[in-house]
Amino acid sequence: MEKLSGQKVVVLGATGMVATPVVHSLAVDNEVWGVARFHNKAAKAAIEEAGVKTVTLDLADPDVSRLPTDVDYVVNLAVTHSNDFAEALRANAESLGLIMRHFRSAKAFLHCSSTGVYAPNGSHPMRESDPLGDNHRVLLPTYSISKIAAESVARLSARLYELPTIIARLNVPYGDAVAWPSMHLEAISTGQPIMVLPGEPSYYSPIHSDDIIRQIPLLLGAAAVPAVTVNWAGPDTVSVQEWCAYLGSLVGKEPIIEETDMALPSVATDTTFMNELIGPAQVHWREGMARMVARSHPETRS
Ligand SMILES: NC(=O)c1ccc[n+]([C@@H]2O[C@H](COP(=O)([O-])OP(=O)(O)OC[C@H]3O[C@@H](n4cnc5c(N)ncnc54)[C@H](OP(=O)(O)O)[C@@H]3O)[C@@H](O)[C@H]2O)c1
């Protein structure tokens, strides 16, 4: 499926970094329902302004009766970053079962997972069959474990409710909104250090929001029972050190790279299965990051 139009689409986590451009794009041609706690009132107002209907709901204790029915597609881009394991597992994993039961008559359900579910393995490009592990523990204590648990809940719910489901393990998203590379850009611009693990470079496969928006209908079209699990990553593998050097060159500042054990490990991503299933992402990292710099630092445009 190349495009969604005329559909009733629910986006969970509608004000998040990944969801915001998605919701704005979907709202052009679809009836979009955005769900979150809406701590950020300005973000809520902005999506409502774009025509999105909002439902305020806490996934840690969701009153699903408040959610719409007769929905065509559901895109779960919500994530709770609680340091409390019980809360994180409840909001990120258990609630997914309640949500998928509520939306069991949908045509397809996209659950956004993370390549942060893989056991660290240096610069090895992670495949979907690779071992899982507590990848993000040093910075986000509950993240990897609750994301792994959520995947299992999504797989079980797909089978219980015969709901076509796709679990997309997202790598590093970036674009116009605040994201990891844009945080690096701001650190470089203001002379703050960027933390990396000691030793070999920290490799990732960043994916631009244009590709995320374009590929959501393709992912929904590939949903199935049993659920499909696929990596969701950009077309290139590049290290934090290399992209920071490039960002620094664009703003005329030398990045300060500091080595520490309190940094995330590499998650370079193998996209062989993704490329077969939905085709490759198209925005190469230098082009995407140059666009990010041009938008947030217009003074650098020549
Ligand atoms: N950002 C990354 O670098 C990255 C990398 C790989 C994968 N991912 C995945 O991409 C997806 C989106 O991540 P993101 O970075 O866009 O997240 P985010 O910016 O932290 O946004 C999370 C969204 O979920 C909502 N939310 C959080 N807790 C909630 C709760 N208890 N009940 C209802 N809504 C809740 C938030 O709004 P409220 O707080 O107002 O409720 C917000 O709308 C997640 O599945 C994440 O694991 C992200």
The ligand as a Gaussian input file, in Angstrom:
#p B3LYP/6-31G(d) Opt

LIG

0 1
 N       13.567000       8.636000      19.375000
 C       14.415000       7.651000      19.073000
 O       15.649000       7.886000      18.960000
 C       13.898000       6.261000      18.817000
 C       14.791000       5.280000      18.355000
 C       14.316000       4.007000      18.086000
 C       12.981000       3.697000      18.296000
 N       12.142000       4.660000      18.770000
 C       10.727000       4.297000      18.976000
 O        9.935000       5.201000      18.257000
 C        8.662000       5.357000      18.908000
 C        8.414000       6.832000      19.144000
 O        9.448000       7.320000      19.989000
 P        9.671000       8.875000      20.229000
 O       11.121000       9.108000      20.398000
 O        8.911000       9.657000      19.206000
 O        8.998000       9.050000      21.656000
 P        8.675000      10.413000      22.423000
 O        9.164000      11.586000      21.668000
 O        9.142000      10.198000      23.825000
 O        7.080000      10.452000      22.389000
 C        6.330000       9.508000      23.083000
 C        4.873000       9.764000      22.851000
 O        4.137000       8.824000      23.656000
 C        3.278000       9.554000      24.560000
 N        3.234000       8.793000      25.822000
 C        4.286000       8.515000      26.626000
 N        3.846000       7.831000      27.699000
 C        2.496000       7.689000      27.553000
 C        1.485000       7.097000      28.346000
 N        1.754000       6.530000      29.517000
 N        0.209000       7.126000      27.889000
 C       -0.080000       7.722000      26.703000
 N        0.840000       8.287000      25.908000
 C        2.113000       8.279000      26.338000
 C        3.938000      10.928000      24.726000
 O        3.035000      11.950000      25.091000
 P        2.700000      12.234000      26.652000
 O        4.001000      12.170000      27.406000
 O        2.071000      13.589000      26.651000
 O        1.752000      11.168000      27.046000
 C        4.409000      11.153000      23.284000
 O        3.311000      11.568000      22.480000
 C        8.762000       4.536000      20.200000
 O        8.221000       3.254000      19.972000
 C       10.258000       4.413000      20.425000
 O       10.600000       3.269000      21.184000
 C       12.560000       5.943000      19.028000

